[in-house]
């Protein structure tokens, strides 16, 4: 089976939990953006969180956006996910290279630096819901744990990981999110805390053969977990030439006239999937006609 998310409840619905394997979508992002190992790890972690948080959305058409603005050399990360398992994302500087961290691991925190994490949920209302917190470590899992507690008042445990092969392809990727409901009893809280303290790293579990189901069994040991849903996830960008054309129209006829005056084709790049769309001068003239209607 390819990438997917598992949803579960435990302790008579006092806990809700999500676990995912995201190796294929992380490798797709690495290939599309020609990313370095540390950028792959950073974006892979945020996309993994994005697809799990996207599965929390009530409607399939709702959209979740995660934006990390940091002062580190990666420049920032943006991920968008929906409620149907589709996720996409990019790093501002995808080729950034850094030496390993003092622990000998990919230095995601050093690449991200200090800054902010923004979470935007567009649920079709007049204004999207938006929350923002300061980055705590830049390692992403800890930053999301803090975000859930500080901005949404939901005690949570978040684990995310990306493991690379020696040839810089993705070996493993995945994660989990565990959340306590407001009515959670102390016994359930203490058992969950005990389990979280003893759990191996996400990549160690995946590399040892654990599935998302098995990860949840370990995380929710003694709490009677019940699997409620499995959902496939994938890297998917909905850009196309027609959408790019509409974006060009939206900038106004004067700007399009200036493009035509340069008498050469233009190329528009999609940040999310790194696809280039080229428009000839003749096509720009047709777009101009639509813009002045």
NUDO-134977 format. One record per residue (C-alpha): residue number from 1; residue in three letters; x, y, z. Coordinates in steps of 0.02 Angstrom, whole numbers, plus 32768, in hexadecimal, padded with zeros to 4 digits. Layout:
BEGIN
@k:NUM r:ALA X:X Y:Y Z:Z
...
This chain:
BEGIN
@k:1 r:UNK X:8000 Y:8000 Z:8000
@k:2 r:UNK X:803C Y:80B1 Z:7FDB
@k:3 r:UNK X:8033 Y:814A Z:804A
@k:4 r:UNK X:7F9F Y:8155 Z:80BE
@k:5 r:UNK X:7F5A Y:819A Z:8161
@k:6 r:UNK X:7F07 Y:8137 Z:81ED
@k:7 r:UNK X:7E8D Y:818C Z:8264
@k:8 r:UNK X:7E62 Y:8141 Z:830D
@k:9 r:UNK X:7E12 Y:8165 Z:83B4
@k:10 r:UNK X:7E46 Y:811E Z:845D
@k:11 r:UNK X:7E11 Y:811A Z:8512
@k:12 r:UNK X:7D58 Y:8124 Z:84E5
@k:13 r:UNK X:7D75 Y:81B8 Z:846F
@k:14 r:UNK X:7DD8 Y:821A Z:84F1
@k:15 r:UNK X:7E68 Y:8219 Z:8474
@k:16 r:UNK X:7E6D Y:822F Z:83B8
@k:17 r:UNK X:7F03 Y:81F9 Z:8354
@k:18 r:UNK X:7F4B Y:8200 Z:82A5
@k:19 r:UNK X:7FE0 Y:81A6 Z:825A
@k:20 r:UNK X:8023 Y:81AB Z:81A9
@k:21 r:UNK X:80A5 Y:8165 Z:8134
@k:22 r:UNK X:80D8 Y:81E7 Z:80B2
@k:23 r:UNK X:8173 Y:81A1 Z:805C
@k:24 r:UNK X:8131 Y:81AD Z:7FAA
@k:25 r:UNK X:80EB Y:825D Z:7FB6
@k:26 r:UNK X:818B Y:829B Z:8009
@k:27 r:UNK X:81F5 Y:824B Z:7F7F
@k:28 r:UNK X:8184 Y:829A Z:7EFC
@k:29 r:UNK X:81A1 Y:8345 Z:7F4A
@k:30 r:UNK X:825D Y:8326 Z:7F51
@k:31 r:UNK X:8261 Y:82FA Z:7E98
@k:32 r:UNK X:81F3 Y:838A Z:7E60
@k:33 r:UNK X:8255 Y:840D Z:7EBF
@k:34 r:UNK X:8302 Y:83BB Z:7EB1
@k:35 r:UNK X:8311 Y:83CF Z:7F6E
@k:36 r:UNK X:83A7 Y:83B4 Z:7FDC
@k:37 r:UNK X:839A Y:8333 Z:8069
@k:38 r:UNK X:837A Y:83B4 Z:80F2
@k:39 r:UNK X:82F7 Y:840F Z:8089
@k:40 r:UNK X:82A4 Y:8367 Z:8062
@k:41 r:UNK X:829E Y:833F Z:811B
@k:42 r:UNK X:8255 Y:83E9 Z:8147
@k:43 r:UNK X:81D0 Y:83EB Z:80BF
@k:44 r:UNK X:81A9 Y:8332 Z:80D6
@k:45 r:UNK X:8186 Y:834D Z:818F
@k:46 r:UNK X:8114 Y:83E2 Z:816D
@k:47 r:UNK X:80B7 Y:8388 Z:80E0
@k:48 r:UNK X:809D Y:82F1 Z:8151
@k:49 r:UNK X:8052 Y:8362 Z:81D6
@k:50 r:UNK X:7FED Y:83BB Z:8150
@k:51 r:UNK X:7F9A Y:831F Z:810D
@k:52 r:UNK X:7F6D Y:82E3 Z:81BE
@k:53 r:UNK X:7F29 Y:838E Z:81ED
@k:54 r:UNK X:7ECF Y:8396 Z:8146
@k:55 r:UNK X:7E76 Y:82F5 Z:8173
@k:56 r:UNK X:7E2F Y:8350 Z:820B
@k:57 r:UNK X:7DCF Y:83C7 Z:8199
@k:58 r:UNK X:7D14 Y:83A9 Z:8195
@k:59 r:UNK X:7CFB Y:83BB Z:80D9
@k:60 r:UNK X:7D63 Y:8377 Z:804A
@k:61 r:UNK X:7D6B Y:8422 Z:7FF7
@k:62 r:UNK X:7DAD Y:847A Z:8092
@k:63 r:UNK X:7E62 Y:84AF Z:8088
@k:64 r:UNK X:7EEE Y:84B4 Z:8108
@k:65 r:UNK X:7F8C Y:851A Z:80F0
@k:66 r:UNK X:8028 Y:850E Z:815D
@k:67 r:UNK X:80A9 Y:8599 Z:814A
@k:68 r:UNK X:8150 Y:859D Z:81A2
@k:69 r:UNK X:81AC Y:8643 Z:8197
@k:70 r:UNK X:8259 Y:8630 Z:81E0
@k:71 r:UNK X:82FD Y:868E Z:81D8
@k:72 r:UNK X:8361 Y:85F1 Z:81AD
@k:73 r:UNK X:83AD Y:85CF Z:8103
@k:74 r:UNK X:8319 Y:856A Z:80C3
@k:75 r:UNK X:82B8 Y:860E Z:80BF
@k:76 r:UNK X:820E Y:85C5 Z:80EA
@k:77 r:UNK X:8196 Y:8536 Z:80C5
@k:78 r:UNK X:80E3 Y:8533 Z:8086
@k:79 r:UNK X:806F Y:849D Z:8082
@k:80 r:UNK X:7FB9 Y:8490 Z:804B
@k:81 r:UNK X:7F49 Y:83F9 Z:806B
@k:82 r:UNK X:7E91 Y:83D0 Z:8056
@k:83 r:UNK X:7E1C Y:8357 Z:80AC
@k:84 r:UNK X:7E2F Y:82D4 Z:8023
@k:85 r:UNK X:7EE5 Y:82A5 Z:803D
@k:86 r:UNK X:7F32 Y:831D Z:7FC0
@k:87 r:UNK X:7FCB Y:8380 Z:7FF8
@k:88 r:UNK X:804D Y:83EE Z:7FA3
@k:89 r:UNK X:80D8 Y:845F Z:7FDE
@k:90 r:UNK X:817B Y:84B6 Z:7FBC
@k:91 r:UNK X:8215 Y:84FE Z:8010
@k:92 r:UNK X:824F Y:85AD Z:7FE2
@k:93 r:UNK X:8303 Y:8570 Z:7FCF
@k:94 r:UNK X:82F5 Y:84B5 Z:7FA9
@k:95 r:UNK X:83AE Y:8498 Z:7F87
@k:96 r:UNK X:83EC Y:84D6 Z:8031
@k:97 r:UNK X:847B Y:846E Z:8078
@k:98 r:UNK X:84AE Y:8466 Z:812F
@k:99 r:UNK X:8525 Y:83F8 Z:8194
@k:100 r:UNK X:84D2 Y:8379 Z:8208
@k:101 r:UNK X:8490 Y:83B0 Z:82B1
@k:102 r:UNK X:84F7 Y:838C Z:834F
@k:103 r:UNK X:8491 Y:82EC Z:835D
@k:104 r:UNK X:84CC Y:82B7 Z:82B0
@k:105 r:UNK X:8421 Y:82CF Z:825F
@k:106 r:UNK X:83DF Y:833F Z:81D5
@k:107 r:UNK X:83DB Y:83EE Z:8221
@k:108 r:UNK X:8328 Y:8420 Z:81FC
@k:109 r:UNK X:8325 Y:849A Z:828E
@k:110 r:UNK X:83C1 Y:84F0 Z:824D
@k:111 r:UNK X:8378 Y:84FA Z:819E
@k:112 r:UNK X:82D3 Y:8545 Z:81DC
@k:113 r:UNK X:8318 Y:85B9 Z:8263
@k:114 r:UNK X:82AC Y:8629 Z:82CF
@k:115 r:UNK X:8206 Y:8670 Z:8296
@k:116 r:UNK X:814D Y:8646 Z:8292
@k:117 r:UNK X:80D6 Y:85B9 Z:8267
@k:118 r:UNK X:802F Y:85E9 Z:821A
@k:119 r:UNK X:7F9B Y:8574 Z:8207
@k:120 r:UNK X:7F0E Y:85AB Z:8193
@k:121 r:UNK X:7E6D Y:8549 Z:817F
@k:122 r:UNK X:7DFC Y:857E Z:80EF
@k:123 r:UNK X:7D53 Y:852F Z:810F
@k:124 r:UNK X:7CEE Y:8593 Z:8090
@k:125 r:UNK X:7CBE Y:861A Z:810C
@k:126 r:UNK X:7CD5 Y:86D5 Z:80F3
@k:127 r:UNK X:7D7C Y:86D4 Z:8149
@k:128 r:UNK X:7DF0 Y:863E Z:8160
@k:129 r:UNK X:7E24 Y:860D Z:820F
@k:130 r:UNK X:7ED9 Y:863A Z:822F
@k:131 r:UNK X:7F4C Y:861A Z:82C3
@k:132 r:UNK X:8003 Y:8646 Z:82DD
@k:133 r:UNK X:8087 Y:8618 Z:835B
@k:134 r:UNK X:8142 Y:8632 Z:836B
@k:135 r:UNK X:81B2 Y:85A3 Z:8336
@k:136 r:UNK X:81F9 Y:8547 Z:83CC
@k:137 r:UNK X:8282 Y:84DD Z:837D
@k:138 r:UNK X:826A Y:84E4 Z:82C0
@k:139 r:UNK X:8263 Y:8426 Z:82C2
@k:140 r:UNK X:81A8 Y:8432 Z:8293
@k:141 r:UNK X:815E Y:83A8 Z:8301
@k:142 r:UNK X:8184 Y:8408 Z:83A1
@k:143 r:UNK X:8146 Y:84A8 Z:834F
@k:144 r:UNK X:80A0 Y:8458 Z:8324
@k:145 r:UNK X:8090 Y:840F Z:83D3
@k:146 r:UNK X:80A4 Y:84BF Z:8417
@k:147 r:UNK X:802B Y:8507 Z:8396
@k:148 r:UNK X:7FA0 Y:848D Z:83C5
@k:149 r:UNK X:7FB4 Y:84B5 Z:847E
@k:150 r:UNK X:7FCA Y:8572 Z:846F
@k:151 r:UNK X:7F57 Y:859F Z:83DE
@k:152 r:UNK X:7ED1 Y:8518 Z:83E3
@k:153 r:UNK X:7EDD Y:84E3 Z:849A
@k:154 r:UNK X:7EE7 Y:842B Z:8468
@k:155 r:UNK X:7F6D Y:83C7 Z:84C7
@k:156 r:UNK X:7FC5 Y:8363 Z:843F
@k:157 r:UNK X:805A Y:82F7 Z:841A
@k:158 r:UNK X:80A6 Y:8305 Z:836C
@k:159 r:UNK X:812C Y:8298 Z:831F
@k:160 r:UNK X:8170 Y:82B1 Z:826F
@k:161 r:UNK X:8204 Y:8268 Z:8214
@k:162 r:UNK X:825C Y:8254 Z:816C
@k:163 r:UNK X:82EC Y:81DB Z:8153
@k:164 r:UNK X:835A Y:81EA Z:80B9
@k:165 r:UNK X:83BD Y:8166 Z:8059
@k:166 r:UNK X:8474 Y:817F Z:802F
@k:167 r:UNK X:8443 Y:81AE Z:7F7D
@k:168 r:UNK X:83D6 Y:823A Z:7FC7
@k:169 r:UNK X:8330 Y:81E5 Z:7F9B
@k:170 r:UNK X:82AD Y:81D3 Z:8023
@k:171 r:UNK X:82BC Y:8132 Z:8088
@k:172 r:UNK X:822E Y:8150 Z:8104
@k:173 r:UNK X:81B5 Y:81DD Z:812E
@k:174 r:UNK X:811F Y:81EA Z:819E
@k:175 r:UNK X:80DC Y:8226 Z:8244
@k:176 r:UNK X:8052 Y:822A Z:82C6
@k:177 r:UNK X:7FE3 Y:82A6 Z:8321
@k:178 r:UNK X:7F93 Y:8275 Z:83C7
@k:179 r:UNK X:7F14 Y:82EA Z:8418
@k:180 r:UNK X:7EB8 Y:82EC Z:84BE
@k:181 r:UNK X:7E01 Y:8318 Z:84C0
@k:182 r:UNK X:7DC4 Y:8398 Z:8542
@k:183 r:UNK X:7D71 Y:830F Z:85A9
@k:184 r:UNK X:7E0B Y:829F Z:85B1
@k:185 r:UNK X:7E23 Y:8252 Z:865D
@k:186 r:UNK X:7EC7 Y:8256 Z:86BD
@k:187 r:UNK X:7EE3 Y:819A Z:86AB
@k:188 r:UNK X:7EDC Y:81A6 Z:85ED
@k:189 r:UNK X:7F4F Y:823E Z:85EF
@k:190 r:UNK X:7FD1 Y:81E7 Z:865B
@k:191 r:UNK X:7FCF Y:8149 Z:85F1
@k:192 r:UNK X:7FE4 Y:81AD Z:8550
@k:193 r:UNK X:8073 Y:8212 Z:859A
@k:194 r:UNK X:80C8 Y:816F Z:85CE
@k:195 r:UNK X:80B5 Y:8128 Z:851E
@k:196 r:UNK X:80F7 Y:81C5 Z:84CB
@k:197 r:UNK X:8191 Y:81C7 Z:853A
@k:198 r:UNK X:81C0 Y:8117 Z:8506
@k:199 r:UNK X:8198 Y:8120 Z:844C
@k:200 r:UNK X:8229 Y:8115 Z:83CF
@k:201 r:UNK X:8243 Y:8198 Z:8347
@k:202 r:UNK X:81C6 Y:8193 Z:82B8
@k:203 r:UNK X:824B Y:8163 Z:8239
@k:204 r:UNK X:828C Y:80D8 Z:82AA
@k:205 r:UNK X:81DD Y:808E Z:82B6
@k:206 r:UNK X:81C0 Y:809A Z:81FA
@k:207 r:UNK X:826C Y:8056 Z:81D0
@k:208 r:UNK X:824B Y:7FC6 Z:8246
@k:209 r:UNK X:81B0 Y:7F97 Z:81E2
@k:210 r:UNK X:8129 Y:7FED Z:8247
@k:211 r:UNK X:808D Y:8022 Z:81E9
@k:212 r:UNK X:8024 Y:80B9 Z:821E
@k:213 r:UNK X:7FB0 Y:803D Z:8273
@k:214 r:UNK X:8040 Y:7FF2 Z:82D5
@k:215 r:UNK X:807F Y:80A0 Z:8305
@k:216 r:UNK X:7FD4 Y:80C7 Z:834F
@k:217 r:UNK X:7FD1 Y:8020 Z:83AB
@k:218 r:UNK X:8075 Y:804F Z:83FF
@k:219 r:UNK X:8041 Y:8102 Z:8422
@k:220 r:UNK X:7F97 Y:80CF Z:8467
@k:221 r:UNK X:7FCC Y:8031 Z:84C2
@k:222 r:UNK X:7F57 Y:800D Z:8553
@k:223 r:UNK X:7ED8 Y:808D Z:8514
@k:224 r:UNK X:7E6B Y:801B Z:84A8
@k:225 r:UNK X:7E89 Y:8070 Z:83FF
@k:226 r:UNK X:7E04 Y:8060 Z:8377
@k:227 r:UNK X:7E30 Y:8080 Z:82C1
@k:228 r:UNK X:7DA8 Y:80ED Z:8274
@k:229 r:UNK X:7DEA Y:8115 Z:81C6
@k:230 r:UNK X:7E75 Y:80F8 Z:8148
@k:231 r:UNK X:7E93 Y:817B Z:80C1
@k:232 r:UNK X:7F11 Y:8179 Z:8031
@k:233 r:UNK X:7F7B Y:8216 Z:8021
@k:234 r:UNK X:7FE2 Y:8259 Z:7F91
@k:235 r:UNK X:8045 Y:82EE Z:7F53
@k:236 r:UNK X:7FCC Y:8346 Z:7EDF
@k:237 r:UNK X:7FCB Y:83F4 Z:7E93
@k:238 r:UNK X:7F2F Y:8433 Z:7E3B
@k:239 r:UNK X:7F8A Y:84B3 Z:7DD0
@k:240 r:UNK X:7F6C Y:84B3 Z:7D13
@k:241 r:UNK X:7F85 Y:8529 Z:7C81
@k:242 r:UNK X:7ED2 Y:856B Z:7C8B
@k:243 r:UNK X:7EE8 Y:8599 Z:7D43
@k:244 r:UNK X:7F8C Y:85F1 Z:7D1C
@k:245 r:UNK X:7F38 Y:864E Z:7C8D
@k:246 r:UNK X:7EB2 Y:868C Z:7D05
@k:247 r:UNK X:7F3B Y:86C6 Z:7D7B
@k:248 r:UNK X:7F8B Y:872A Z:7CEE
@k:249 r:UNK X:7EE3 Y:8778 Z:7CC3
@k:250 r:UNK X:7ECE Y:87AC Z:7D78
@k:251 r:UNK X:7F6B Y:8819 Z:7D75
@k:252 r:UNK X:7F19 Y:8891 Z:7CFA
@k:253 r:UNK X:7F1F Y:88C2 Z:7C42
@k:254 r:UNK X:7FAB Y:8942 Z:7C57
@k:255 r:UNK X:8024 Y:88C2 Z:7C9E
@k:256 r:UNK X:7FF6 Y:8848 Z:7C13
@k:257 r:UNK X:8013 Y:88D2 Z:7B92
@k:258 r:UNK X:80C1 Y:88EC Z:7BDB
@k:259 r:UNK X:80E4 Y:8832 Z:7BC9
@k:260 r:UNK X:80AD Y:8835 Z:7B13
@k:261 r:UNK X:811A Y:88CF Z:7AF1
@k:262 r:UNK X:81B4 Y:886A Z:7B23
@k:263 r:UNK X:818C Y:87F9 Z:7A8D
@k:264 r:UNK X:81C5 Y:8756 Z:7ADD
@k:265 r:UNK X:8170 Y:86C4 Z:7B33
@k:266 r:UNK X:8157 Y:86C4 Z:7BF0
@k:267 r:UNK X:8168 Y:8631 Z:7C65
@k:268 r:UNK X:8105 Y:8622 Z:7D07
@k:269 r:UNK X:813F Y:85A7 Z:7D8B
@k:270 r:UNK X:80CE Y:8550 Z:7E0A
@k:271 r:UNK X:8127 Y:8559 Z:7EB2
@k:272 r:UNK X:80CD Y:84C0 Z:7EF4
@k:273 r:UNK X:80F9 Y:8441 Z:7E6D
@k:274 r:UNK X:8183 Y:849D Z:7E0E
@k:275 r:UNK X:8126 Y:848E Z:7D68
@k:276 r:UNK X:814B Y:8513 Z:7CE4
@k:277 r:UNK X:80C2 Y:855A Z:7C75
@k:278 r:UNK X:80FC Y:85B9 Z:7BDB
@k:279 r:UNK X:8090 Y:8635 Z:7B7A
@k:280 r:UNK X:80BF Y:8673 Z:7ACD
@k:281 r:UNK X:80A6 Y:8728 Z:7A98
@k:282 r:UNK X:800F Y:86F1 Z:7A31
@k:283 r:UNK X:7FC5 Y:869D Z:7ACB
@k:284 r:UNK X:7FE5 Y:8739 Z:7B32
@k:285 r:UNK X:7F84 Y:879F Z:7AB1
@k:286 r:UNK X:7EEF Y:8728 Z:7AC4
@k:287 r:UNK X:7EFC Y:8736 Z:7B81
@k:288 r:UNK X:7EFF Y:87F5 Z:7B72
@k:289 r:UNK X:7E5B Y:87EF Z:7B10
@k:290 r:UNK X:7E0B Y:878F Z:7B9F
@k:291 r:UNK X:7E52 Y:8809 Z:7C1F
@k:292 r:UNK X:7E03 Y:88A2 Z:7BCB
@k:293 r:UNK X:7D56 Y:8857 Z:7BB3
